[in-house]
Amino acid sequence: MRRDGAPTQRLEALAVHIRETIAEAIEAGGSSLRDYRQADGSLGYFQHRFNAYGREDEPCRRPACRGIVSRIVQSGRSTFFCPVCQR
């Protein structure tokens, strides 16, 4: 955020990617983790596109990245990330 409150180019790009990801997740029916299901009982399929979640100690899926997915727990919630390409 700039001093005048306007978003930086990086923030604007992030907002675009967030909107695209949410649209893809909705199109795929959401993510079925544990007991989540759609109103009609069907499962979502977006979890098959996850690049880090649930992949602790596995290689990062980004091309040319040699990182290994890490996991941290904060307040009982897990966060999965690649320490090489996600900072």
C-alpha positions in Angstrom: 0.0 0.0 0.0 1.3 3.4 -0.9 1.3 6.3 1.6 -1.7 7.8 -0.1 -3.6 4.5 0.4 -3.5 3.4 -3.2 -2.5 -0.2 -3.9 0.9 -1.0 -5.4 1.2 -2.9 -8.7 2.0 -6.1 -6.7 -1.2 -5.7 -4.6 -3.2 -5.2 -7.7 -1.7 -8.2 -9.4 -2.3 -10.3 -6.2 -6.0 -9.2 -6.2 -6.4 -10.4 -9.8 -4.8 -13.8 -9.0 -7.0 -14.2 -5.9 -10.1 -13.5 -8.0 -9.0 -16.0 -10.7 -8.3 -18.7 -8.1 -11.6 -18.2 -6.4 -13.4 -18.5 -9.8 -11.5 -21.7 -10.6 -12.3 -23.2 -7.2 -16.0 -22.4 -7.6 -16.0 -23.9 -11.1 -14.3 -27.1 -9.7 -17.0 -27.4 -7.0 -14.8 -26.3 -4.2 -12.4 -28.4 -2.1 -13.5 -31.6 -0.5 -11.4 -31.9 2.6 -12.6 -34.2 5.4 -16.4 -33.9 5.5 -17.1 -31.0 3.2 -19.6 -31.7 0.5 -21.8 -29.6 -1.8 -25.5 -29.1 -1.0 -26.4 -32.1 -3.2 -23.8 -34.3 -1.4 -21.3 -34.3 -4.3 -17.6 -33.7 -3.8 -15.6 -30.7 -5.1 -12.4 -31.3 -7.1 -10.4 -28.1 -6.5 -8.2 -29.9 -4.0 -6.5 -31.8 -6.9 -5.0 -28.5 -8.0 -3.3 -27.7 -4.7 0.4 -27.1 -5.1 1.4 -27.1 -1.4 -1.5 -28.1 0.9 -1.0 -31.5 2.3 2.3 -32.0 0.4 4.7 -31.6 3.3 8.3 -32.8 2.5 7.4 -33.2 -1.2 9.1 -31.3 -4.0 7.6 -27.9 -5.0 5.5 -28.3 -8.2 6.6 -25.0 -9.7 8.9 -25.5 -12.8 12.6 -25.0 -12.0 12.0 -24.7 -8.3 14.0 -27.1 -6.2 12.2 -26.3 -2.9 10.6 -28.8 -0.6 7.1 -28.0 0.8 7.2 -27.1 4.5 4.4 -27.0 7.1 4.0 -24.7 10.1 1.2 -24.8 12.6 -0.2 -21.6 14.1 -3.1 -21.7 16.6 -3.8 -25.3 15.6 -4.0 -24.5 11.9 -1.6 -25.8 9.3 0.0 -23.7 6.6 1.9 -25.4 3.8 4.4 -23.4 1.6 7.5 -23.6 -0.4 10.3 -21.7 1.4 12.1 -21.2 -1.9 9.5 -19.6 -4.1 6.9 -18.4 -1.6 8.2 -15.7 0.7 
